[in-house]
Amino acid sequence: MHVADLLVVENPIGRQRELDCVRGWVSELAAGRGRAVLVDGEPGIGKSSLIRFATGDAEAAGCRVLWATCDELSQAFPLLPLLDALDGQPVRGGTRTNRNGHRSGTGQRLAELMLADASPGNRVDVVAAVAERLLALVDEVCSATPLMLVVDDLQWADPATVSTVGRLARSVRQIPLLLVGTARPVPRREDVSALRRTLDPASILALQGLSDAEVANLVESLVGCPPGPGLLRMAAGAAGNPLFVFELVGALMRGGDLVEDRGRAEVSGGRPPENLSAAITERLEFLPAQVRDMLRVAALLGVDFSVSELAVVSDRRVNDLLPVIDDAIAAGVLLDDGPELAFRHPLVR
């Protein structure tokens, strides 16, 4: 687990309302009532960390917890996140020993079946068959104990996984299944958007940035004493994004740029450390190349700028820029402030 995630799990600052909501869903699950929910928000806002914290409540209530993680590399192999999550579950048929003497669970056996039968002519049929068996497997797990199934980072899921998650979402009223998906708004996916539209609005949890007071509490929990005004001003540049606050404090600590001043933690210089730039750039690699290129040009115009200014500097038509700008706004990097745009995180700019 990332250090930042560990700290949020131990101390979910500013997420009490959201945590109470998820805990309510877990209580419903323990009572045998299922639900499909979606937690969405920009990268680093704390989606996965919030759900990790709630999984402890689910396990304490006697529920089984399974976690499926989607990533860009898994898209080439249909259903891989669900196969990995469900591998080795003690259900009917149990496990078997393969020719190499290794124990293989149900998920691994389904993956082996898909690989064995994945000839060009029947690949679609095999994926559909494996999806059916995965649905039956989830139903069997739920018949033994209530199940909390988390599918993290749905924006990277392969189409078959999204489709199967959608079918599971339609079954939650019949089985004790708490199906939790997390997703970023970018890259935009029509199938993920369609899944979102099928959910009850009360089951969609959109995480927003932390307030100034919550950021101050978070910084204090990280440095071990109250932050001084200079450190708070610098942390305000993260615009309430917990991960950017972690990255800032971590970079300051690594660079030896934090000092104690009359019982408060303060920065020794007036600018963020240089190694913070590389850390934040890495966090933005998920954005499409054309969005990153546009943001680099926009950064030259300052924190605030107009679309027409951006069009002149980038030598592009306004109409061509609008879809790219929409993606940057959806990702939480830019703010739409009437006639002007602005970087939401001065640290990112």
C-alpha positions in Angstrom: 0.0 0.0 0.0 1.2 3.5 -0.8 2.3 5.5 2.3 -0.3 8.1 1.6 -3.1 5.5 1.5 -2.0 4.0 4.8 -2.2 7.4 6.5 -5.7 8.1 5.1 -6.9 4.6 6.2 -5.7 5.3 9.7 -7.1 8.8 9.8 -9.7 9.6 7.2 -9.7 13.3 7.7 -12.6 15.2 6.2 -14.5 12.1 5.1 -16.7 11.4 8.1 -20.0 12.0 6.2 -18.9 9.8 3.3 -17.5 7.1 5.7 -20.8 7.1 7.6 -22.6 6.6 4.2 -20.4 3.6 3.2 -20.7 2.1 6.7 -24.5 2.3 6.3 -24.2 0.3 3.1 -22.1 -2.2 4.9 -24.7 -2.5 7.7 -27.3 -3.2 5.1 -25.1 -5.9 3.6 -24.6 -7.6 7.0 -28.4 -7.7 7.3 -28.6 -9.5 3.9 -29.5 -6.5 1.7 -27.4 -5.8 -1.4 -26.6 -2.6 -3.2 -24.5 -1.4 -6.2 -22.6 1.9 -5.6 -20.1 4.1 -7.3 -17.5 6.3 -5.7 -16.0 8.8 -8.2 -13.7 11.8 -8.2 -10.4 13.1 -9.5 -7.2 11.1 -9.0 -5.8 11.4 -5.4 -9.1 12.5 -3.9 -9.3 9.4 -1.7 -11.7 7.0 -3.3 -9.8 3.8 -2.8 -8.6 4.9 0.7 -12.2 5.5 1.8 -13.3 2.1 0.7 -10.3 0.4 2.2 -11.2 1.9 5.6 -14.8 0.6 5.2 -13.7 -3.0 4.3 -12.5 -3.4 7.9 -16.1 -2.8 9.1 -17.4 -5.3 6.5 -14.9 -8.0 7.7 -15.8 -7.3 11.4 -19.5 -7.8 10.5 -18.7 -11.2 9.1 -18.8 -10.3 5.4 -16.3 -11.5 2.9 -14.4 -8.8 1.1 -12.9 -9.2 -2.4 -10.9 -6.5 -4.2 -10.6 -6.3 -8.0 -8.1 -3.8 -9.4 -8.2 -2.6 -13.0 -5.3 -1.0 -14.7 -4.2 0.0 -18.2 -2.2 -3.2 -18.7 -5.1 -5.6 -17.8 -7.3 -4.2 -20.6 -5.7 -6.7 -23.1 -7.1 -9.7 -21.1 -10.9 -9.8 -20.7 -12.2 -10.1 -17.2 -8.8 -10.3 -15.6 -9.6 -8.1 -12.6 -12.6 -10.2 -11.6 -10.7 -13.4 -12.3 -7.9 -12.3 -10.0 -10.3 -11.2 -7.2 -12.3 -14.4 -7.3 -9.4 -16.8 -7.6 -9.1 -19.4 -4.8 -12.5 -18.8 -3.3 -13.6 -21.8 -1.2 -16.8 -22.6 -3.1 -18.2 -25.7 -4.6 -15.6 -27.6 -6.6 -12.8 -26.1 -4.4 -9.3 -26.0 -5.7 -7.2 -28.5 -7.7 -3.6 -29.3 -8.2 -2.2 -28.6 -11.7 0.5 -30.6 -13.5 3.2 -28.5 -11.8 1.9 -29.3 -8.3 0.5 -25.8 -7.7 -2.9 -25.2 -6.2 -5.3 -23.3 -8.5 -8.5 -21.8 -7.5 -11.7 -21.2 -9.5 -10.6 -17.8 -10.9 -7.3 -19.3 -12.2 -9.1 -22.3 -13.7 -11.5 -19.9 -15.6 -8.4 -17.9 -16.8 -6.8 -21.2 -18.0 -10.0 -22.1 -19.8 -10.1 -18.7 -21.6 -6.4 -19.0 -22.7 -6.9 -22.6 -23.9 -9.9 -21.8 -26.0 -9.0 -18.3 -27.1 -8.7 -19.0 -30.8 -9.8 -16.1 -33.1 -13.0 -17.8 -34.1 -14.4 -18.5 -30.6 -12.9 -15.8 -28.4 -16.2 -13.9 -28.0 -18.0 -17.1 -27.1 -15.3 -18.0 -24.5 -15.4 -14.6 -22.9 -19.2 -14.8 -22.6 -19.0 -18.3 -21.2 -16.4 -17.3 -18.6 -18.5 -14.2 -17.7 -21.5 -16.5 -17.0 -19.4 -18.7 -14.8 -18.1 -15.7 -12.9 -21.6 -14.5 -12.2 -22.5 -18.0 -11.0 -19.4 -18.0 -8.8 -20.4 -14.6 -7.2 -23.9 -16.0 -6.6 -22.4 -19.0 -4.9 -20.0 -17.0 -2.7 -23.0 -14.8 -1.6 -25.0 -17.9 -0.8 -22.4 -18.7 1.8 -21.8 -15.3 3.3 -22.5 -11.6 2.4 -20.0 -10.3 -0.1 -18.4 -6.9 -0.5 -16.9 -6.8 -4.0 -14.8 -3.7 -4.8 -13.9 -3.0 -8.5 -11.3 -0.3 -8.3 -10.4 2.1 -11.2 -13.3 1.2 -13.5 -12.0 3.7 -16.1 -9.3 1.2 -16.9 -11.5 -1.9 -17.0 -11.8 -3.9 -20.2 -15.3 -3.9 -21.8 -16.1 -7.4 -20.7 -15.4 -6.5 -17.1 -17.6 -3.4 -17.2 -20.4 -5.4 -18.8 -20.1 -8.1 -16.1 -20.1 -5.5 -13.4 -23.2 -4.0 -14.9 -24.9 -7.4 -14.8 -23.8 -7.8 -11.1 -25.3 -4.4 -10.4 -28.7 -5.6 -11.7 -28.6 -8.6 -9.4 -27.9 -6.9 -6.0 -31.6 -6.9 -5.0 -31.6 -10.7 -5.1 -28.3 -11.5 -3.4 -26.4 -10.1 -0.4 -23.8 -8.3 -2.5 -22.4 -4.9 -1.9 -20.8 -4.0 -5.3 -18.6 -1.0 -5.0 -17.0 0.6 -8.1 -14.5 3.5 -8.1 -13.8 5.6 -11.1 -12.2 8.8 -12.4 -14.1 11.1 -14.7 -11.2 10.8 -17.3 -10.7 9.0 -19.6 -14.3 9.2 -20.6 -15.9 5.8 -21.2 -19.4 5.4 -22.6 -19.9 2.0 -21.0 -18.9 3.3 -17.6 -21.2 6.3 -18.1 -24.0 3.9 -19.0 -23.3 1.9 -15.8 -23.4 5.1 -13.7 -26.8 5.9 -15.2 -28.3 2.6 -14.1 -27.5 3.3 -10.4 -29.7 5.1 -7.9 -28.4 8.7 -7.5 -28.3 8.0 -3.7 -25.8 5.2 -4.5 -23.3 7.5 -6.2 -20.7 9.1 -3.9 -18.8 12.0 -5.5 -15.7 13.0 -3.4 -14.8 16.6 -3.3 -11.6 18.4 -2.2 -10.9 18.9 1.5 -11.7 22.3 3.2 -8.9 24.5 4.4 -9.5 23.4 8.0 -9.4 19.7 6.9 -6.2 20.3 4.9 -4.6 22.0 8.0 -5.6 18.9 10.1 -4.2 16.6 7.5 -0.9 18.5 7.4 -0.7 18.4 11.2 -1.2 14.7 11.2 1.6 14.2 8.8 4.2 16.6 10.4 3.3 15.9 14.0 2.6 19.5 15.0 0.4 22.5 13.9 1.5 23.9 10.5 2.6 27.5 10.3 1.1 30.1 8.0 3.7 29.7 5.3 3.2 25.9 5.1 -0.6 26.4 5.1 -0.3 28.8 2.2 1.8 26.3 0.3 -0.6 23.4 1.1 -3.5 25.6 -0.1 -2.0 25.2 -3.6 -3.2 21.6 -3.6 -6.8 22.8 -3.7 -7.9 20.2 -1.2 -6.6 17.2 -3.0 -5.2 14.8 -0.2 -2.7 13.1 -2.5 -1.1 16.4 -3.6 -0.9 17.4 0.1 0.9 14.1 0.8 3.2 14.7 -2.1 4.0 18.3 -1.0 4.7 17.4 2.7 6.7 14.3 1.6 8.8 16.4 -0.8 9.4 19.0 1.9 10.5 16.4 4.4 12.8 14.7 1.9 14.4 18.0 1.0 14.9 19.1 4.6 12.7 22.1 4.0 10.6 21.9 7.1 11.7 23.6 10.3 10.0 24.1 13.7 9.2 27.6 14.6 7.7 28.2 18.1 6.0 24.9 18.1 4.7 25.1 14.5 6.0 23.4 11.4 7.1 25.9 8.8 8.8 25.9 5.4 12.4 27.2 5.2 11.9 28.6 1.7 9.1 30.3 -0.2 8.7 27.9 -3.1 7.6 24.3 -3.3 10.6 21.9 -3.6 11.7 21.0 -7.1 11.3 17.2 -6.7 7.5 17.9 -6.1 7.2 18.7 -9.9 8.3 15.2 -11.0 6.0 13.6 -8.4 2.9 15.5 -9.6 3.8 15.1 -13.3 3.8 11.3 -12.7 0.4 11.5 -11.2 -1.0 13.3 -14.3 0.3 10.7 -16.8 -3.2 9.2 -17.0 -4.4 12.2 -19.0 -4.5 11.8 -22.8 -1.4 13.2 -24.5 -3.4 16.0 -26.2 -4.7 17.2 -22.8 -1.2 17.2 -21.3 0.1 19.2 -24.3 -2.6 21.7 -23.9 -2.0 22.1 -20.2 1.7 22.8 -20.8 0.8 25.6 -23.1 -1.9 26.9 -20.7 0.7 27.0 -17.9 2.6 29.7 -19.8 -0.4 32.0 -19.5 -0.6 31.9 -15.7 -3.0 30.5 -13.2 -6.0 32.2 -15.0 -6.5 32.4 -18.7 -9.2 32.6 -21.4 -9.9 30.1 -24.1 -9.2 32.7 -26.8 -5.8 33.3 -25.3 -5.1 29.6 -25.3 -6.2 29.3 -28.9 -3.8 32.1 -30.0 -0.8 30.7 -28.1 -1.5 27.1 -29.2 -2.4 28.1 -32.8 -5.6 26.0 -32.6 -9.2 26.9 -33.2 -11.4 27.3 -30.2 -13.8 24.6 -31.3 -10.9 22.1 -31.5 -9.8 23.0 -28.0 -13.1 22.6 -26.3 -13.2 18.8 -26.1 -9.7 18.8 -24.7 -10.5 21.5 -22.2 -13.6 19.5 -21.1 -11.4 16.5 -20.3 -9.1 18.7 -18.2 -12.1 20.1 -16.3 -13.6 16.7 -15.8 -10.2 15.5 -14.4 -10.2 18.3 -11.8 -7.1 20.0 -13.3 -8.9 23.1 -14.7 -11.8 25.1 -13.3 -14.4 26.7 -15.5 -14.8 30.2 -14.1 -17.3 31.8 -16.5 -15.3 33.6 -19.3 -12.0 32.3 -18.0 -10.4 29.1 -17.1 -8.0 28.5 -14.1 -5.7 25.8 -12.8 -7.5 24.3 -9.9 -4.2 23.3 -8.3 -1.5 26.0 -8.5 0.9 23.2 -7.6 0.0 21.4 -10.8 0.4 24.6 -12.9 
